[in-house]
Amino acid sequence: MDVKYILPFLESVKSVLEQFGLSDVKRGEISKRDIMHVKTDITAVIGIVGQIRGNIAYSMSKDTAQKIVSSMMMGMPVEELDQMGRSAIGEFANMVTGNASALLENSGLKVDITPPSIVFGQDVYFIISSVQTLSIDMETPLGKIEVNIGLEI
Amino acid sequence: MDKKFYQPFCRSTKDIIKEMAGIEIEGMESMEEEEGEISSMGVSSIITFAGTRKGRLLVDMELGLALYLANTILGEAYTDAMDRMVLSTVSEINNIVSGNAITSLNNSYSMDLRLAPPVVFTGQDMVISIPKINSLSSQGYTEYGKISINVAWEGGNK
């Protein structure tokens, strides 16, 4: 998988979090996977169609999700991920992936994103791509967000 | 959104499973409005699509049925849901079901829909939530376990 397809997603995690006033987002470990074993609580999956096809899954702990939702709502305390909170996590995945698709479009690849789905549950095994999945840890001040990129290219 | 945009998925699920594994799905005739979250029965697969509208198909089944399908289609005796081949079978079935339904929608209503690759997952006590989209579900039964599908279209409640 060419790095030019990967970077837009990582850049977008960073720039979307910056919009919520969070700087200091660093790229952590990168690994290649066949089956994705998610040990955190929440995974938001979003699809990509167009000149490239694939799925992007963002996994994070409940704690990180609550903090993201809280920062999206101007620091309003979030004690529980209710329907509104879940919807906000979906929106976060939408913003990151939408931003990345705009960056891809700038480099000449026309893509469209599909509605996000959110899966709750610990110890979940995922396959998001029949080709390969790259998993990149993004270390943020709110905790780790694992960005799993499965593009069929 | 009109029932005609949901119904092709029920028909397609029944047809494809019968064709590929030779089993009949009882039920799965009508679709009910789904409220909020969906608890997975064991193995779930999601395919999303985009065109003039965006939507999603969730196929959810009990482990017994997933294993039966993998064993029948691939001719091996799998016993573990985490086996890559079992998960791949379920995602491939979803791919064919969605492809089939999407083709019929594209032909009838020029929706220009394209599929994203399938996502498949399994685990304990999984709950699936699709924010901001109203969806319809349909339940079916086979002698090897239950299966249900859930179809959602963005703006479907308008």
Interface residues (C-beta under 8 A of the other chain):
Chain A: D34 I35 V38 V45 I46 G47 I48 V49 G50 R53 G54 N55 A57 Q83 R86 S87 I89 G90 E91 D112 I113 T114 P115 P116 S117 I118 V119 F120 G121 Q122 D123 V124 Y125 F126 I127 I128 S129 S130 G150 E152
Chain B: G36 S40 I46 I47 T48 F49 A50 K54 G55 R56 L58 A81 M82 R84 L87 S88 S91 R114 L115 A116 P117 V119 V120 F121 T122 G123 Q124 D125 M126 V127 I128 S129 I130 P131 K132 I133 A152 E154
